[in-house]
């Protein structure tokens, strides 16, 4: 895994977060909001799974093991 990469919104194709190490930070800030462990992204605030990574696509976790039908984000660069 690269040390730094960007997470883009699937609809607008604008960068919304960046990954540094195992943490995700908002583009406009320097306080981590999420951390990545394997194929899962967890909220630092709630400690719950918020997203699931499949390749470069990122799906929202809506609860009870259910995911969004379409990717909400994707990783690039």
BELHU-V273353 format. One record per run of one state. SS is the DSSP state (~ for helix, > for strand, _ for the rest). FROM is the first residue (numbers start at 1). TO is the last residue. Records with the same first field share a line. If there is no record, write none. Layout:
# BELHU-V273353
SS = FROM-TO + FROM-TO
This chain:
# BELHU-V273353
_ = 1-3 + 10-14 + 21-22 + 27-31 + 38-39 + 44-48 + 55-56 + 64-65 + 68-72 + 77-77
> = 4-9 + 15-20 + 23-26 + 32-37 + 40-43 + 49-54 + 57-63 + 66-67 + 73-76
